[in-house]
Structure formats: structure tokens, C-alpha cells
Amino acid sequence: MKIDANQEFLLELANTKMPFGKYAGRYLVDLPETYVLWFKEKGYPQGKLGLMMELLMEIKLNGLEGLIRPLRKE
């Protein structure tokens, strides 16, 4: 089975931890919605992390975190 770029990005999102700030070390999907909303207002970080957080905002707004958590490779 071939994994396309979108699937790969979701796998990476599920396994990425916040690299800085108040919630450093926490999986992105486990960040409080209020924190992600704060970034939406202030501006997402540059690069891939910003893209992940922007997608995460949509996931959280639609209550889809439960679809991402099982993708973790803990």
C-alpha cells in the first residue's frame, strides 16, 4: 500500500510534539483549543509547524481529534 503525501502529513501531525512555549513536549493534537486559537489570531509559526497547526485548528473545530490520536507511534 502506498501512502500519499496527505496521509504522510497526517501521520507526521499525529506524532509531532510542540517544540516550544507553554505546552512544549505535548503532542500537537493534545494542545488546548484555546492555545491553537491564540496562534490563529497572532499568526502561526513559519514552515511545516505552522501548516500543521493550521490544519490542527480545522481538526479541532470539527471535533476530529479522535481520528488523529490513533495514528501515533507511541
PyMOL Python script that loads the backbone (N, CA, C, O; Angstrom):
from pymol import cmd

cmd.read_pdbstr("""\
ATOM      1  N   MET A   1       0.837  -1.181   0.000  1.00  0.00           N
ATOM      2  CA  MET A   1       0.000   0.000   0.000  1.00  0.00           C
ATOM      3  C   MET A   1       0.882   1.244   0.000  1.00  0.00           C
ATOM      4  O   MET A   1       1.787   1.368   0.825  1.00  0.00           O
ATOM      5  N   LYS A   2       0.624   2.136  -0.898  1.00  0.00           N
ATOM      6  CA  LYS A   2       1.397   3.372  -0.998  1.00  0.00           C
ATOM      7  C   LYS A   2       0.703   4.477  -0.188  1.00  0.00           C
ATOM      8  O   LYS A   2      -0.514   4.650  -0.257  1.00  0.00           O
ATOM      9  N   ILE A   3       1.498   5.203   0.566  1.00  0.00           N
ATOM     10  CA  ILE A   3       0.973   6.311   1.356  1.00  0.00           C
ATOM     11  C   ILE A   3       1.206   7.593   0.571  1.00  0.00           C
ATOM     12  O   ILE A   3       2.333   7.889   0.176  1.00  0.00           O
ATOM     13  N   ASP A   4       0.131   8.357   0.342  1.00  0.00           N
ATOM     14  CA  ASP A   4       0.311   9.603  -0.399  1.00  0.00           C
ATOM     15  C   ASP A   4       0.749  10.729   0.538  1.00  0.00           C
ATOM     16  O   ASP A   4       0.814  10.548   1.754  1.00  0.00           O
ATOM     17  N   ALA A   5       1.042  11.866  -0.031  1.00  0.00           N
ATOM     18  CA  ALA A   5       1.583  12.991   0.738  1.00  0.00           C
ATOM     19  C   ALA A   5       0.627  13.456   1.833  1.00  0.00           C
ATOM     20  O   ALA A   5       1.073  13.830   2.918  1.00  0.00           O
ATOM     21  N   ASN A   6      -0.678  13.441   1.570  1.00  0.00           N
ATOM     22  CA  ASN A   6      -1.647  13.879   2.577  1.00  0.00           C
ATOM     23  C   ASN A   6      -1.670  12.930   3.773  1.00  0.00           C
ATOM     24  O   ASN A   6      -1.730  13.368   4.922  1.00  0.00           O
ATOM     25  N   GLN A   7      -1.621  11.634   3.495  1.00  0.00           N
ATOM     26  CA  GLN A   7      -1.596  10.653   4.577  1.00  0.00           C
ATOM     27  C   GLN A   7      -0.315  10.786   5.391  1.00  0.00           C
ATOM     28  O   GLN A   7      -0.337  10.708   6.619  1.00  0.00           O
ATOM     29  N   GLU A   8       0.789  10.985   4.704  1.00  0.00           N
ATOM     30  CA  GLU A   8       2.079  11.156   5.373  1.00  0.00           C
ATOM     31  C   GLU A   8       2.056  12.387   6.287  1.00  0.00           C
ATOM     32  O   GLU A   8       2.579  12.351   7.400  1.00  0.00           O
ATOM     33  N   PHE A   9       1.445  13.474   5.804  1.00  0.00           N
ATOM     34  CA  PHE A   9       1.343  14.700   6.586  1.00  0.00           C
ATOM     35  C   PHE A   9       0.503  14.467   7.837  1.00  0.00           C
ATOM     36  O   PHE A   9       0.851  14.959   8.910  1.00  0.00           O
ATOM     37  N   LEU A  10      -0.604  13.722   7.717  1.00  0.00           N
ATOM     38  CA  LEU A  10      -1.441  13.421   8.884  1.00  0.00           C
ATOM     39  C   LEU A  10      -0.697  12.552   9.892  1.00  0.00           C
ATOM     40  O   LEU A  10      -0.815  12.759  11.100  1.00  0.00           O
ATOM     41  N   LEU A  11       0.071  11.579   9.399  1.00  0.00           N
ATOM     42  CA  LEU A  11       0.890  10.751  10.299  1.00  0.00           C
ATOM     43  C   LEU A  11       1.908  11.610  11.036  1.00  0.00           C
ATOM     44  O   LEU A  11       2.132  11.437  12.234  1.00  0.00           O
ATOM     45  N   GLU A  12       2.518  12.531  10.314  1.00  0.00           N
ATOM     46  CA  GLU A  12       3.500  13.412  10.935  1.00  0.00           C
ATOM     47  C   GLU A  12       2.832  14.327  11.955  1.00  0.00           C
ATOM     48  O   GLU A  12       3.377  14.552  13.035  1.00  0.00           O
ATOM     49  N   LEU A  13       1.660  14.854  11.623  1.00  0.00           N
ATOM     50  CA  LEU A  13       0.909  15.693  12.554  1.00  0.00           C
ATOM     51  C   LEU A  13       0.588  14.927  13.830  1.00  0.00           C
ATOM     52  O   LEU A  13       0.736  15.458  14.931  1.00  0.00           O
ATOM     53  N   ALA A  14       0.153  13.688  13.687  1.00  0.00           N
ATOM     54  CA  ALA A  14      -0.217  12.872  14.844  1.00  0.00           C
ATOM     55  C   ALA A  14       0.969  12.611  15.770  1.00  0.00           C
ATOM     56  O   ALA A  14       0.783  12.389  16.966  1.00  0.00           O
ATOM     57  N   ASN A  15       2.182  12.635  15.227  1.00  0.00           N
ATOM     58  CA  ASN A  15       3.375  12.274  16.001  1.00  0.00           C
ATOM     59  C   ASN A  15       4.289  13.455  16.324  1.00  0.00           C
ATOM     60  O   ASN A  15       5.385  13.263  16.852  1.00  0.00           O
ATOM     61  N   THR A  16       3.853  14.661  16.015  1.00  0.00           N
ATOM     62  CA  THR A  16       4.670  15.849  16.277  1.00  0.00           C
ATOM     63  C   THR A  16       4.302  16.458  17.618  1.00  0.00           C
ATOM     64  O   THR A  16       3.128  16.584  17.966  1.00  0.00           O
ATOM     65  N   LYS A  17       5.336  16.831  18.363  1.00  0.00           N
ATOM     66  CA  LYS A  17       5.137  17.490  19.656  1.00  0.00           C
ATOM     67  C   LYS A  17       5.467  18.977  19.512  1.00  0.00           C
ATOM     68  O   LYS A  17       6.278  19.370  18.674  1.00  0.00           O
ATOM     69  N   MET A  18       4.838  19.772  20.325  1.00  0.00           N
ATOM     70  CA  MET A  18       5.077  21.216  20.326  1.00  0.00           C
ATOM     71  C   MET A  18       6.523  21.460  20.751  1.00  0.00           C
ATOM     72  O   MET A  18       6.934  21.021  21.824  1.00  0.00           O
ATOM     73  N   PRO A  19       7.297  22.158  19.915  1.00  0.00           N
ATOM     74  CA  PRO A  19       8.720  22.319  20.213  1.00  0.00           C
ATOM     75  C   PRO A  19       9.059  23.473  21.159  1.00  0.00           C
ATOM     76  O   PRO A  19      10.205  23.580  21.596  1.00  0.00           O
ATOM     77  N   PHE A  20       8.104  24.332  21.483  1.00  0.00           N
ATOM     78  CA  PHE A  20       8.416  25.499  22.320  1.00  0.00           C
ATOM     79  C   PHE A  20       7.175  25.962  23.067  1.00  0.00           C
ATOM     80  O   PHE A  20       6.065  25.489  22.824  1.00  0.00           O
ATOM     81  N   GLY A  21       7.391  26.892  23.977  1.00  0.00           N
ATOM     82  CA  GLY A  21       6.283  27.551  24.658  1.00  0.00           C
ATOM     83  C   GLY A  21       5.722  26.790  25.844  1.00  0.00           C
ATOM     84  O   GLY A  21       6.299  25.818  26.331  1.00  0.00           O
ATOM     85  N   LYS A  22       4.593  27.267  26.280  1.00  0.00           N
ATOM     86  CA  LYS A  22       3.912  26.770  27.468  1.00  0.00           C
ATOM     87  C   LYS A  22       3.633  25.266  27.404  1.00  0.00           C
ATOM     88  O   LYS A  22       3.663  24.584  28.429  1.00  0.00           O
ATOM     89  N   TYR A  23       3.361  24.748  26.199  1.00  0.00           N
ATOM     90  CA  TYR A  23       3.000  23.343  26.039  1.00  0.00           C
ATOM     91  C   TYR A  23       4.079  22.547  25.316  1.00  0.00           C
ATOM     92  O   TYR A  23       3.779  21.555  24.651  1.00  0.00           O
ATOM     93  N   ALA A  24       5.317  22.969  25.438  1.00  0.00           N
ATOM     94  CA  ALA A  24       6.440  22.259  24.807  1.00  0.00           C
ATOM     95  C   ALA A  24       6.439  20.797  25.241  1.00  0.00           C
ATOM     96  O   ALA A  24       6.272  20.495  26.423  1.00  0.00           O
ATOM     97  N   GLY A  25       6.626  19.898  24.288  1.00  0.00           N
ATOM     98  CA  GLY A  25       6.669  18.475  24.573  1.00  0.00           C
ATOM     99  C   GLY A  25       5.332  17.764  24.488  1.00  0.00           C
ATOM    100  O   GLY A  25       5.276  16.536  24.550  1.00  0.00           O
ATOM    101  N   ARG A  26       4.263  18.518  24.347  1.00  0.00           N
ATOM    102  CA  ARG A  26       2.927  17.921  24.231  1.00  0.00           C
ATOM    103  C   ARG A  26       2.609  17.677  22.762  1.00  0.00           C
ATOM    104  O   ARG A  26       2.951  18.499  21.911  1.00  0.00           O
ATOM    105  N   TYR A  27       1.959  16.555  22.455  1.00  0.00           N
ATOM    106  CA  TYR A  27       1.545  16.303  21.072  1.00  0.00           C
ATOM    107  C   TYR A  27       0.649  17.441  20.600  1.00  0.00           C
ATOM    108  O   TYR A  27      -0.190  17.937  21.351  1.00  0.00           O
ATOM    109  N   LEU A  28       0.833  17.845  19.357  1.00  0.00           N
ATOM    110  CA  LEU A  28       0.041  18.949  18.821  1.00  0.00           C
ATOM    111  C   LEU A  28      -1.459  18.701  18.986  1.00  0.00           C
ATOM    112  O   LEU A  28      -2.203  19.602  19.373  1.00  0.00           O
ATOM    113  N   VAL A  29      -1.891  17.490  18.692  1.00  0.00           N
ATOM    114  CA  VAL A  29      -3.321  17.187  18.765  1.00  0.00           C
ATOM    115  C   VAL A  29      -3.864  17.312  20.189  1.00  0.00           C
ATOM    116  O   VAL A  29      -5.074  17.439  20.377  1.00  0.00           O
ATOM    117  N   ASP A  30      -2.984  17.277  21.191  1.00  0.00           N
ATOM    118  CA  ASP A  30      -3.404  17.409  22.584  1.00  0.00           C
ATOM    119  C   ASP A  30      -3.322  18.843  23.111  1.00  0.00           C
ATOM    120  O   ASP A  30      -3.611  19.093  24.281  1.00  0.00           O
ATOM    121  N   LEU A  31      -2.932  19.777  22.254  1.00  0.00           N
ATOM    122  CA  LEU A  31      -2.898  21.175  22.674  1.00  0.00           C
ATOM    123  C   LEU A  31      -4.320  21.664  22.929  1.00  0.00           C
ATOM    124  O   LEU A  31      -5.238  21.288  22.200  1.00  0.00           O
ATOM    125  N   PRO A  32      -4.517  22.494  23.950  1.00  0.00           N
ATOM    126  CA  PRO A  32      -5.853  23.046  24.190  1.00  0.00           C
ATOM    127  C   PRO A  32      -6.309  23.886  22.993  1.00  0.00           C
ATOM    128  O   PRO A  32      -5.516  24.594  22.371  1.00  0.00           O
ATOM    129  N   GLU A  33      -7.584  23.792  22.693  1.00  0.00           N
ATOM    130  CA  GLU A  33      -8.134  24.549  21.566  1.00  0.00           C
ATOM    131  C   GLU A  33      -7.900  26.047  21.736  1.00  0.00           C
ATOM    132  O   GLU A  33      -7.659  26.747  20.753  1.00  0.00           O
ATOM    133  N   THR A  34      -7.967  26.549  22.967  1.00  0.00           N
ATOM    134  CA  THR A  34      -7.756  27.982  23.194  1.00  0.00           C
ATOM    135  C   THR A  34      -6.339  28.407  22.787  1.00  0.00           C
ATOM    136  O   THR A  34      -6.135  29.515  22.290  1.00  0.00           O
ATOM    137  N   TYR A  35      -5.368  27.520  23.001  1.00  0.00           N
ATOM    138  CA  TYR A  35      -3.971  27.810  22.629  1.00  0.00           C
ATOM    139  C   TYR A  35      -3.825  27.858  21.108  1.00  0.00           C
ATOM    140  O   TYR A  35      -3.147  28.731  20.567  1.00  0.00           O
ATOM    141  N   VAL A  36      -4.465  26.915  20.431  1.00  0.00           N
ATOM    142  CA  VAL A  36      -4.408  26.881  18.968  1.00  0.00           C
ATOM    143  C   VAL A  36      -5.144  28.101  18.396  1.00  0.00           C
ATOM    144  O   VAL A  36      -4.704  28.682  17.404  1.00  0.00           O
ATOM    145  N   LEU A  37      -6.242  28.481  19.011  1.00  0.00           N
ATOM    146  CA  LEU A  37      -6.970  29.688  18.588  1.00  0.00           C
ATOM    147  C   LEU A  37      -6.108  30.941  18.759  1.00  0.00           C
ATOM    148  O   LEU A  37      -6.153  31.853  17.933  1.00  0.00           O
ATOM    149  N   TRP A  38      -5.331  30.975  19.830  1.00  0.00           N
ATOM    150  CA  TRP A  38      -4.438  32.106  20.068  1.00  0.00           C
ATOM    151  C   TRP A  38      -3.448  32.250  18.902  1.00  0.00           C
ATOM    152  O   TRP A  38      -3.196  33.354  18.420  1.00  0.00           O
ATOM    153  N   PHE A  39      -2.895  31.114  18.462  1.00  0.00           N
ATOM    154  CA  PHE A  39      -1.977  31.148  17.322  1.00  0.00           C
ATOM    155  C   PHE A  39      -2.688  31.601  16.053  1.00  0.00           C
ATOM    156  O   PHE A  39      -2.109  32.307  15.227  1.00  0.00           O
ATOM    157  N   LYS A  40      -3.947  31.191  15.903  1.00  0.00           N
ATOM    158  CA  LYS A  40      -4.706  31.615  14.714  1.00  0.00           C
ATOM    159  C   LYS A  40      -4.809  33.134  14.674  1.00  0.00           C
ATOM    160  O   LYS A  40      -4.696  33.744  13.611  1.00  0.00           O
ATOM    161  N   GLU A  41      -5.023  33.735  15.833  1.00  0.00           N
ATOM    162  CA  GLU A  41      -5.145  35.197  15.895  1.00  0.00           C
ATOM    163  C   GLU A  41      -3.804  35.909  15.786  1.00  0.00           C
ATOM    164  O   GLU A  41      -3.708  36.950  15.135  1.00  0.00           O
ATOM    165  N   LYS A  42      -2.770  35.361  16.414  1.00  0.00           N
ATOM    166  CA  LYS A  42      -1.456  36.006  16.450  1.00  0.00           C
ATOM    167  C   LYS A  42      -0.584  35.676  15.248  1.00  0.00           C
ATOM    168  O   LYS A  42       0.348  36.412  14.922  1.00  0.00           O
ATOM    169  N   GLY A  43      -0.897  34.557  14.590  1.00  0.00           N
ATOM    170  CA  GLY A  43      -0.099  34.105  13.460  1.00  0.00           C
ATOM    171  C   GLY A  43       0.585  32.792  13.780  1.00  0.00           C
ATOM    172  O   GLY A  43       1.240  32.643  14.812  1.00  0.00           O
ATOM    173  N   TYR A  44       0.420  31.849  12.875  1.00  0.00           N
ATOM    174  CA  TYR A  44       1.053  30.541  13.050  1.00  0.00           C
ATOM    175  C   TYR A  44       2.552  30.649  12.833  1.00  0.00           C
ATOM    176  O   TYR A  44       3.010  31.560  12.143  1.00  0.00           O
ATOM    177  N   PRO A  45       3.321  29.737  13.407  1.00  0.00           N
ATOM    178  CA  PRO A  45       4.767  29.724  13.158  1.00  0.00           C
ATOM    179  C   PRO A  45       5.046  29.491  11.668  1.00  0.00           C
ATOM    180  O   PRO A  45       4.185  29.010  10.932  1.00  0.00           O
ATOM    181  N   GLN A  46       6.237  29.833  11.248  1.00  0.00           N
ATOM    182  CA  GLN A  46       6.650  29.615   9.862  1.00  0.00           C
ATOM    183  C   GLN A  46       6.849  28.137   9.585  1.00  0.00           C
ATOM    184  O   GLN A  46       7.075  27.355  10.509  1.00  0.00           O
ATOM    185  N   GLY A  47       6.767  27.755   8.339  1.00  0.00           N
ATOM    186  CA  GLY A  47       7.128  26.410   7.897  1.00  0.00           C
ATOM    187  C   GLY A  47       6.100  25.342   8.189  1.00  0.00           C
ATOM    188  O   GLY A  47       4.908  25.612   8.337  1.00  0.00           O
ATOM    189  N   LYS A  48       6.601  24.111   8.267  1.00  0.00           N
ATOM    190  CA  LYS A  48       5.745  22.934   8.417  1.00  0.00           C
ATOM    191  C   LYS A  48       4.940  22.970   9.708  1.00  0.00           C
ATOM    192  O   LYS A  48       3.778  22.564   9.723  1.00  0.00           O
ATOM    193  N   LEU A  49       5.542  23.449  10.790  1.00  0.00           N
ATOM    194  CA  LEU A  49       4.816  23.521  12.057  1.00  0.00           C
ATOM    195  C   LEU A  49       3.583  24.413  11.910  1.00  0.00           C
ATOM    196  O   LEU A  49       2.508  24.071  12.402  1.00  0.00           O
ATOM    197  N   GLY A  50       3.733  25.533  11.247  1.00  0.00           N
ATOM    198  CA  GLY A  50       2.599  26.431  11.030  1.00  0.00           C
ATOM    199  C   GLY A  50       1.503  25.777  10.207  1.00  0.00           C
ATOM    200  O   GLY A  50       0.320  25.938  10.504  1.00  0.00           O
ATOM    201  N   LEU A  51       1.891  25.041   9.175  1.00  0.00           N
ATOM    202  CA  LEU A  51       0.910  24.317   8.356  1.00  0.00           C
ATOM    203  C   LEU A  51       0.186  23.263   9.181  1.00  0.00           C
ATOM    204  O   LEU A  51      -1.025  23.080   9.050  1.00  0.00           O
ATOM    205  N   MET A  52       0.936  22.576  10.028  1.00  0.00           N
ATOM    206  CA  MET A  52       0.322  21.565  10.892  1.00  0.00           C
ATOM    207  C   MET A  52      -0.663  22.203  11.868  1.00  0.00           C
ATOM    208  O   MET A  52      -1.752  21.675  12.093  1.00  0.00           O
ATOM    209  N   MET A  53      -0.280  23.326  12.439  1.00  0.00           N
ATOM    210  CA  MET A  53      -1.159  23.981  13.411  1.00  0.00           C
ATOM    211  C   MET A  53      -2.406  24.543  12.738  1.00  0.00           C
ATOM    212  O   MET A  53      -3.482  24.555  13.335  1.00  0.00           O
ATOM    213  N   GLU A  54      -2.267  25.002  11.515  1.00  0.00           N
ATOM    214  CA  GLU A  54      -3.425  25.497  10.769  1.00  0.00           C
ATOM    215  C   GLU A  54      -4.408  24.346  10.497  1.00  0.00           C
ATOM    216  O   GLU A  54      -5.617  24.509  10.659  1.00  0.00           O
ATOM    217  N   LEU A  55      -3.889  23.198  10.090  1.00  0.00           N
ATOM    218  CA  LEU A  55      -4.734  22.023   9.882  1.00  0.00           C
ATOM    219  C   LEU A  55      -5.325  21.560  11.209  1.00  0.00           C
ATOM    220  O   LEU A  55      -6.492  21.176  11.275  1.00  0.00           O
ATOM    221  N   LEU A  56      -4.525  21.598  12.253  1.00  0.00           N
ATOM    222  CA  LEU A  56      -4.989  21.211  13.582  1.00  0.00           C
ATOM    223  C   LEU A  56      -6.180  22.059  14.015  1.00  0.00           C
ATOM    224  O   LEU A  56      -7.109  21.550  14.643  1.00  0.00           O
ATOM    225  N   MET A  57      -6.158  23.343  13.686  1.00  0.00           N
ATOM    226  CA  MET A  57      -7.276  24.218  14.034  1.00  0.00           C
ATOM    227  C   MET A  57      -8.564  23.702  13.401  1.00  0.00           C
ATOM    228  O   MET A  57      -9.603  23.645  14.060  1.00  0.00           O
ATOM    229  N   GLU A  58      -8.498  23.329  12.138  1.00  0.00           N
ATOM    230  CA  GLU A  58      -9.676  22.792  11.448  1.00  0.00           C
ATOM    231  C   GLU A  58     -10.117  21.467  12.071  1.00  0.00           C
ATOM    232  O   GLU A  58     -11.312  21.218  12.233  1.00  0.00           O
ATOM    233  N   ILE A  59      -9.157  20.631  12.415  1.00  0.00           N
ATOM    234  CA  ILE A  59      -9.465  19.342  13.031  1.00  0.00           C
ATOM    235  C   ILE A  59     -10.175  19.562  14.361  1.00  0.00           C
ATOM    236  O   ILE A  59     -11.182  18.914  14.644  1.00  0.00           O
ATOM    237  N   LYS A  60      -9.652  20.476  15.176  1.00  0.00           N
ATOM    238  CA  LYS A  60     -10.248  20.739  16.486  1.00  0.00           C
ATOM    239  C   LYS A  60     -11.635  21.381  16.354  1.00  0.00           C
ATOM    240  O   LYS A  60     -12.556  21.023  17.089  1.00  0.00           O
ATOM    241  N   LEU A  61     -11.784  22.322  15.425  1.00  0.00           N
ATOM    242  CA  LEU A  61     -13.084  22.973  15.246  1.00  0.00           C
ATOM    243  C   LEU A  61     -14.173  21.985  14.835  1.00  0.00           C
ATOM    244  O   LEU A  61     -15.351  22.186  15.129  1.00  0.00           O
ATOM    245  N   ASN A  62     -13.765  20.918  14.154  1.00  0.00           N
ATOM    246  CA  ASN A  62     -14.721  19.917  13.690  1.00  0.00           C
ATOM    247  C   ASN A  62     -14.760  18.675  14.576  1.00  0.00           C
ATOM    248  O   ASN A  62     -15.414  17.688  14.237  1.00  0.00           O
ATOM    249  N   GLY A  63     -14.059  18.721  15.715  1.00  0.00           N
ATOM    250  CA  GLY A  63     -14.096  17.625  16.674  1.00  0.00           C
ATOM    251  C   GLY A  63     -13.521  16.319  16.159  1.00  0.00           C
ATOM    252  O   GLY A  63     -14.015  15.245  16.502  1.00  0.00           O
ATOM    253  N   LEU A  64     -12.479  16.398  15.336  1.00  0.00           N
ATOM    254  CA  LEU A  64     -11.917  15.207  14.697  1.00  0.00           C
ATOM    255  C   LEU A  64     -10.616  14.705  15.324  1.00  0.00           C
ATOM    256  O   LEU A  64      -9.924  13.879  14.729  1.00  0.00           O
ATOM    257  N   GLU A  65     -10.280  15.192  16.509  1.00  0.00           N
ATOM    258  CA  GLU A  65      -9.033  14.770  17.152  1.00  0.00           C
ATOM    259  C   GLU A  65      -8.962  13.258  17.311  1.00  0.00           C
ATOM    260  O   GLU A  65      -7.881  12.674  17.232  1.00  0.00           O
ATOM    261  N   GLY A  66     -10.104  12.622  17.534  1.00  0.00           N
ATOM    262  CA  GLY A  66     -10.164  11.188  17.728  1.00  0.00           C
ATOM    263  C   GLY A  66      -9.710  10.390  16.515  1.00  0.00           C
ATOM    264  O   GLY A  66      -9.365   9.215  16.638  1.00  0.00           O
ATOM    265  N   LEU A  67      -9.708  11.013  15.358  1.00  0.00           N
ATOM    266  CA  LEU A  67      -9.222  10.341  14.151  1.00  0.00           C
ATOM    267  C   LEU A  67      -7.706  10.435  14.033  1.00  0.00           C
ATOM    268  O   LEU A  67      -7.085   9.626  13.343  1.00  0.00           O
ATOM    269  N   ILE A  68      -7.109  11.413  14.697  1.00  0.00           N
ATOM    270  CA  ILE A  68      -5.663  11.637  14.608  1.00  0.00           C
ATOM    271  C   ILE A  68      -4.906  10.866  15.691  1.00  0.00           C
ATOM    272  O   ILE A  68      -3.847  10.302  15.415  1.00  0.00           O
ATOM    273  N   ARG A  69      -5.420  10.834  16.889  1.00  0.00           N
ATOM    274  CA  ARG A  69      -4.712  10.198  18.020  1.00  0.00           C
ATOM    275  C   ARG A  69      -4.310   8.746  17.741  1.00  0.00           C
ATOM    276  O   ARG A  69      -3.195   8.362  18.094  1.00  0.00           O
ATOM    277  N   PRO A  70      -5.160   7.924  17.128  1.00  0.00           N
ATOM    278  CA  PRO A  70      -4.769   6.523  16.876  1.00  0.00           C
ATOM    279  C   PRO A  70      -3.585   6.376  15.903  1.00  0.00           C
ATOM    280  O   PRO A  70      -3.016   5.290  15.788  1.00  0.00           O
ATOM    281  N   LEU A  71      -3.221   7.433  15.221  1.00  0.00           N
ATOM    282  CA  LEU A  71      -2.109   7.374  14.271  1.00  0.00           C
ATOM    283  C   LEU A  71      -0.741   7.508  14.948  1.00  0.00           C
ATOM    284  O   LEU A  71       0.291   7.387  14.289  1.00  0.00           O
ATOM    285  N   ARG A  72      -0.732   7.756  16.254  1.00  0.00           N
ATOM    286  CA  ARG A  72       0.531   7.906  16.984  1.00  0.00           C
ATOM    287  C   ARG A  72       1.300   6.602  17.008  1.00  0.00           C
ATOM    288  O   ARG A  72       0.728   5.512  17.024  1.00  0.00           O
ATOM    289  N   LYS A  73       2.612   6.751  17.008  1.00  0.00           N
ATOM    290  CA  LYS A  73       3.507   5.580  17.054  1.00  0.00           C
ATOM    291  C   LYS A  73       4.188   5.499  18.415  1.00  0.00           C
ATOM    292  O   LYS A  73       5.407   5.355  18.496  1.00  0.00           O
ATOM    293  N   GLU A  74       3.412   5.591  19.465  1.00  0.00           N
ATOM    294  CA  GLU A  74       3.960   5.620  20.829  1.00  0.00           C
ATOM    295  C   GLU A  74       4.654   4.343  21.169  1.00  0.00           C
ATOM    296  O   GLU A  74       5.173   4.198  22.276  1.00  0.00           O
TER     297      GLU A  74
END
""", "prot")
cmd.dss("prot")
cmd.show_as("cartoon", "prot")
cmd.util.cbc("prot")
cmd.orient("prot")
